[in-house]
Amino acid sequence: PMTLKAREFSFTAWVRTVPQFVEGYILQKRAAKGEEGADMSCWGWFLHSNFGPQLHFAAHDYFPAESLDSDAISQLKVGLSVPRPFTPNEYALLTVVVREENVTFYQNDVLLEIKPLSRPV
């Protein structure tokens, strides 16, 4: 299994979506193997076509104890304060920088936002 023990890490990827794309992980470390919990992340870089990039993390804090309760928190999610739709059929260079206290999102050479984290990833 992959283990990250760093005060800061970042990922960069060229991303191009099709018009039918709605949402999905660019990169994800799943909280569990198999089907149950496959959509939950110890950490994951997520993209939504209407809301833009997000960081999903900490599913290991909640899984599997609350996995059967539909109202329970399954993981923490941090995204942009203002939705930023992702344009289909165009390449964009996306970057996420994760630090102990915040996450920073970039698209091409534009800083989208720095968001505080409630706890380290």
Rosetta silent file (secondary structure, phi, psi, omega in degrees, C-alpha in Angstrom):
SEQUENCE: PMTLKAREFSFTAWVRTVPQFVEGYILQKRAAKGEEGADMSCWGWFLHSNFGPQLHFAAHDYFPAESLDSDAISQLKVGLSVPRPFTPNEYALLTVVVREENVTFYQNDVLLEIKPLSRPV
SCORE:     score description
SCORE:     0.000 S_00000001
   1 L     0.000  148.274  179.769    0.000    0.000    0.000 S_00000001
   2 L   -82.358  133.373  178.487    1.082    3.550   -0.693 S_00000001
   3 L  -123.456  130.168  176.311    1.861    5.672    2.363 S_00000001
   4 L  -112.380  124.734  174.989    2.296    9.442    2.298 S_00000001
   5 L  -134.908   76.932 -178.233    4.006   11.144    5.206 S_00000001
   6 L  -136.071  150.169  177.886    4.826   14.600    3.944 S_00000001
   7 L   -74.820  -21.052 -179.002    4.055   18.100    5.133 S_00000001
   8 E  -153.534  141.142  172.275    3.227   19.056    1.558 S_00000001
   9 E  -148.816  158.904 -178.764    2.529   17.256   -1.695 S_00000001
  10 E  -144.117  157.028  175.596    1.210   18.244   -5.104 S_00000001
  11 E  -134.669  143.886  176.633   -0.186   16.712   -8.273 S_00000001
  12 E  -134.488  138.646  179.631   -0.377   18.166  -11.771 S_00000001
  13 E  -151.205  143.178  168.055   -2.238   16.711  -14.747 S_00000001
  14 E   -80.367  127.974 -176.350   -3.368   17.683  -18.214 S_00000001
  15 E  -127.424  134.715  174.152   -7.120   17.112  -18.231 S_00000001
  16 L  -138.828  126.832 -179.903   -9.581   17.073  -21.109 S_00000001
  17 L  -111.503  164.895  175.063  -13.181   15.999  -20.638 S_00000001
  18 L   -98.441  162.035 -179.163  -15.990   15.135  -23.033 S_00000001
  19 L   -57.476  -26.711 -178.623  -19.367   16.938  -22.961 S_00000001
  20 L   -78.736  -11.906 -177.806  -20.963   13.932  -21.192 S_00000001
  21 L   -64.389  134.462  176.266  -18.543   14.139  -18.234 S_00000001
  22 L  -114.332  -54.307 -177.940  -20.172   15.061  -14.922 S_00000001
  23 E  -163.542  157.686  176.128  -17.722   14.139  -12.158 S_00000001
  24 E   171.469  167.371  179.367  -14.934   11.794  -11.189 S_00000001
  25 E   -82.801  136.216  170.056  -11.567   11.286   -9.531 S_00000001
  26 E   -81.549  -41.957  179.140   -8.398   12.379  -11.291 S_00000001
  27 E  -151.648  139.206 -175.523   -6.382   10.492   -8.655 S_00000001
  28 E  -150.220  137.691  165.637   -7.575    8.625   -5.588 S_00000001
  29 E  -105.691  107.132 -175.608   -6.304    6.541   -2.691 S_00000001
  30 E   -66.701  152.634  177.887   -9.381    4.544   -1.766 S_00000001
  31 L   -77.282  -26.265 -177.239  -10.422    4.010    1.829 S_00000001
  32 L  -150.715  154.219  175.053  -11.187    0.346    1.183 S_00000001
  33 L   -85.252  158.262  178.668  -10.697   -2.349   -1.411 S_00000001
  34 L    86.675 -171.357 -174.845  -13.672   -3.874   -3.165 S_00000001
  35 L   -74.973  -44.144 -178.250  -17.055   -2.388   -3.894 S_00000001
  36 L   -68.591  122.731  179.846  -18.087   -1.168   -0.461 S_00000001
  37 L    83.559    5.455 -177.391  -16.399    2.156    0.147 S_00000001
  38 L   -64.679  -24.031 -179.608  -14.826    2.309   -3.331 S_00000001
  39 L   -91.342    2.169 -179.973  -16.126    5.853   -3.825 S_00000001
  40 L  -104.518  148.018 -171.010  -14.609    7.076   -0.532 S_00000001
  41 E  -123.311  135.330  162.254  -11.065    8.394   -0.269 S_00000001
  42 E   -62.578  -42.129  167.862   -8.244    8.471    2.229 S_00000001
  43 E  -158.391  145.416  179.680   -7.384   11.276   -0.169 S_00000001
  44 E  -157.935  140.932  176.319   -8.550   12.024   -3.673 S_00000001
  45 E   -97.667  116.248 -168.410   -8.282   14.749   -6.278 S_00000001
  46 E  -118.484  147.628  176.320  -11.778   15.121   -7.696 S_00000001
  47 E  -129.794  130.426  174.636  -13.199   17.107  -10.618 S_00000001
  48 E  -115.115  136.244 -174.719  -16.824   18.158  -11.085 S_00000001
  49 L   -62.888  -29.264 -178.790  -17.908   19.591  -14.434 S_00000001
  50 L  -100.435  -29.226 -173.327  -19.873   22.453  -12.836 S_00000001
  51 L  -104.191  -14.622  178.846  -18.042   23.088   -9.566 S_00000001
  52 E    90.227 -161.072 -175.374  -14.408   22.505  -10.543 S_00000001
  53 E   -75.352  153.450  178.874  -11.660   20.720   -8.604 S_00000001
  54 E  -144.330  160.235  169.760  -12.029   19.385   -5.076 S_00000001
  55 E  -114.410  124.855  174.704  -10.009   17.513   -2.474 S_00000001
  56 E  -110.674  135.077 -178.598  -11.764   14.573   -0.806 S_00000001
  57 E  -160.119  170.346  172.771  -10.092   13.033    2.242 S_00000001
  58 L    75.061   19.490  177.395  -10.359   11.381    5.657 S_00000001
  59 H   -61.188  -29.671  178.954  -12.757    8.574    4.735 S_00000001
  60 H   -63.146  -17.824  175.978  -10.615    6.300    6.910 S_00000001
  61 H   -76.156  -22.895 -173.238  -11.891    8.332    9.899 S_00000001
  62 L  -116.419  -20.464 -174.058  -15.495    7.355    9.167 S_00000001
  63 L   -96.905  140.483    0.228  -15.349    4.051    7.256 S_00000001
  64 L   -96.637    0.689 -172.362  -16.691    1.430    7.793 S_00000001
  65 L   -52.461  -46.197 -176.823  -18.501    2.257   11.061 S_00000001
  66 L   -98.246    7.762 -173.301  -20.886    4.823    9.583 S_00000001
  67 L   -63.592  -22.497 -179.318  -20.991    3.394    6.049 S_00000001
  68 L   -88.210  -13.100 -179.793  -24.494    1.982    6.519 S_00000001
  69 L   -92.855  112.163 -174.208  -25.976    5.273    7.741 S_00000001
  70 L   -66.516  -19.955  179.489  -26.944    7.350    4.688 S_00000001
  71 L   -92.945   -5.889 -176.803  -26.867   10.600    6.703 S_00000001
  72 L   -75.445  153.304  173.859  -23.416    9.986    8.173 S_00000001
  73 L   -69.774  132.295  178.827  -20.327   11.831    6.992 S_00000001
  74 L  -104.292  -26.979  178.317  -18.336    9.545    4.725 S_00000001
  75 L  -168.627  165.942  176.978  -15.381   11.848    4.019 S_00000001
  76 E   -92.187  144.184 -178.446  -14.365   15.501    4.088 S_00000001
  77 E  -132.111  130.179  178.414  -14.658   17.550    0.895 S_00000001
  78 E  -126.926  123.043  179.483  -12.974   20.871    0.120 S_00000001
  79 E  -136.378 -172.010 -178.704  -13.738   22.705   -3.099 S_00000001
  80 L   -70.034  146.065  178.461  -13.892   26.169   -4.587 S_00000001
  81 L   -68.353  -34.575  178.912  -16.068   28.789   -2.892 S_00000001
  82 L  -116.819  125.753 -179.893  -17.495   29.868   -6.247 S_00000001
  83 L   -53.821  139.927  177.851  -18.346   27.197   -8.834 S_00000001
  84 L  -130.941   95.774 -179.311  -15.992   27.134  -11.803 S_00000001
  85 L   -57.863  141.726  179.119  -17.395   25.043  -14.674 S_00000001
  86 L   -95.653  123.741 -175.528  -14.829   22.937  -16.503 S_00000001
  87 L   -76.504  121.998  178.250  -14.965   23.438  -20.287 S_00000001
  88 L   -70.616  158.626  176.672  -15.265   20.152  -22.203 S_00000001
  89 L    64.883   14.200  175.679  -13.067   19.323  -25.213 S_00000001
  90 L  -125.143  137.607  175.462  -10.315   21.703  -24.059 S_00000001
  91 L   -76.875  140.309  174.691   -7.072   20.716  -22.387 S_00000001
  92 E  -138.712  141.272  175.805   -6.329   22.363  -19.037 S_00000001
  93 E   -91.967  109.725 -179.152   -3.331   21.974  -16.774 S_00000001
  94 E  -102.871  141.392  177.411   -4.709   21.343  -13.284 S_00000001
  95 E  -137.676  139.465  172.370   -2.605   21.422  -10.134 S_00000001
  96 E  -127.508  132.215  177.542   -3.467   20.777   -6.513 S_00000001
  97 E  -118.523  120.354 -177.133   -1.030   21.553   -3.681 S_00000001
  98 E  -110.065  123.369  176.351   -1.888   20.009   -0.324 S_00000001
  99 E  -118.416  172.127 -179.880   -0.283   21.348    2.850 S_00000001
 100 L   -59.335  -36.372 -172.928   -1.033   20.571    6.482 S_00000001
 101 L  -105.574  -12.739 -178.486   -3.179   23.698    6.857 S_00000001
 102 E  -158.142  169.745  174.242   -4.593   24.327    3.356 S_00000001
 103 E  -128.206  138.821 -178.784   -5.128   23.153   -0.201 S_00000001
 104 E  -118.926  132.056  179.378   -4.399   25.286   -3.275 S_00000001
 105 E  -112.366  134.679  176.006   -6.064   24.800   -6.657 S_00000001
 106 E  -127.178  149.248  168.755   -4.637   26.033   -9.975 S_00000001
 107 E  -132.922  121.760 -171.276   -5.883   25.849  -13.547 S_00000001
 108 L    55.584 -125.612  179.812   -3.272   26.589  -16.205 S_00000001
 109 L  -103.561   21.673 -176.461   -1.306   29.494  -14.722 S_00000001
 110 E  -107.401  126.443  172.282   -4.243   30.856  -12.711 S_00000001
 111 E   -73.906  117.703  179.869   -4.535   30.497   -8.944 S_00000001
 112 E   -81.648  -48.500 -178.382   -8.158   29.464   -8.394 S_00000001
 113 E  -177.396  150.808  170.628   -8.246   29.494   -4.604 S_00000001
 114 E  -111.170  120.318 -177.312   -6.473   28.593   -1.372 S_00000001
 115 E  -114.955  135.322  176.825   -8.835   26.818    1.032 S_00000001
 116 E   -70.344  152.396  176.002   -8.132   26.051    4.699 S_00000001
 117 L  -107.952  140.129  179.624   -8.284   22.439    5.892 S_00000001
 118 L   -73.479  -18.114  178.008  -10.036   21.502    9.120 S_00000001
 119 L  -161.913  159.948  178.157   -7.326   18.903    9.756 S_00000001
 120 L   -65.320  151.945  176.474   -4.208   17.601    8.016 S_00000001
 121 L   -77.226    0.000    0.000   -4.644   15.094    5.197 S_00000001
